[in-house]
């Protein structure tokens, strides 16, 4: 297995396949780099170099009891990208990984990052604060903490239903997809995952969004049950509107199954479209997404 040891001794696991322009994938909570396997294979076949890591405390990386915060996550990515000498890279982040990606780009990405993609990301901030009175109540995140700390295995199983929109009428449930989500979650350290809840819910990325000077693609589902679009994606658009930002909010994984554009996005939202771009989308939508990403975000 490929790992690097960062400054505090934490070992970060990563996958690095292929050659060409690099695409770096940042996974969501409480998952691992494995969540990007299908997309890594897809873009590898298109001639790109694809990289995904397991965030500290997650997957095969060290089960840390400290440093489980967004600044350290971004610093870990900086050490990894430096070790791999990644330049002209596109960084794609989903959910918590979106926060990590934009924080890395803002703080460490100069001369290394050329584009950023935020998929159902936790930016600009999720929780209610003095500066974000319309945010999500902290009690919601307290429930996530309780579930993670006291009944993690069952809680993770239950979370897959709203995560993938499997609790919506007409949803086609894949037990394999649910099991793979649970598998990745249970690989990580519970203390790190517990700490990460505060990191993804209370970190304010407003300044990061304003300071990055590279193009950003924002994709977010309007029916996202995990990272609600009105609380995050809609505000992210306003934060980034003065820069070169591409913003798309409508469509869902169900569009692929039903061949209909009347559905609003499922729980994983547009993330689900990109995640399953090769295998589940109708040909028209698949071709649109791939062409958009390759022509506008990669080259």
PEHUWO-V804731 format. One line per field, one symbol per residue. ss: DSSP state (a for helix, b for strand, c for the rest). phi: phi as a letter, one per 40 degrees, with the letter a starting at -180 (. if undefined). psi: psi as a letter, one per 20 degrees, with the letter a starting at -180 (. if undefined). A space follows every 50 residues. Layout:
ss = ???
phi = ???
psi = ???
//
This chain:
ss = ccbbbcccccbbbbbbbccccbbbbbccccccaaaaaaaaaaaaacccbb bbbccccccccccccccccaaaaaaaaaaaaaacccccbbbbbbcaaaaa aaaaaaaaccccbbbbbbbcccccccbcbccbcccbcaaaaaaaaaaaaa caaaaaaaaaaaacccccccccccaaaaaaaaaaaaaccaaaaaaaaaaa aacccaaaaaacccbbbbbcccccccccaaacaaaaaaaaccccbbbbcc ccaaaaaaccccccccccaaaaaaacccccccaaaaaaaaaaaaaaaac
phi = .cabbcdcgccbcababgbgccbbbbcccbcacccbdcccccccccgccb babcddgbfccdccbagcacccdcccccccccccfcbfcbbbbbfdcccc cccccccbcdgbbbabbbbfccccacccadcbccccdcdccccccccccb addcccdcccccdcgcccdgcccbccccccccdccccccccccccccccc cbccbdccccccbbcbbbbaccbcccbddccbdccccccbccbcbbbbbb haccccccfbbcccccdcfcdccccbdcbbccdccdcccccccccbbcc
psi = qpqqoahjippoqqpoqaaapqpppprrqlbrihijghhggghghijqpp pqroqpiqcjrpnqjrjmrhghghhghghghghilpqkqpppppdhhhgg ghggghhiipjhphqppoolrjqhqgqprhimijapqhhghhhggghghh lgghghghhhghgjkijqpjqopohggghhgggggihrphgghghhgggh hipojghghhhpkqqppppppikpignpghifgghhghhjhianppppip rrhhhghikqjhqrqagibhghghhkhhhhqqgghghggggggghhhg.
//
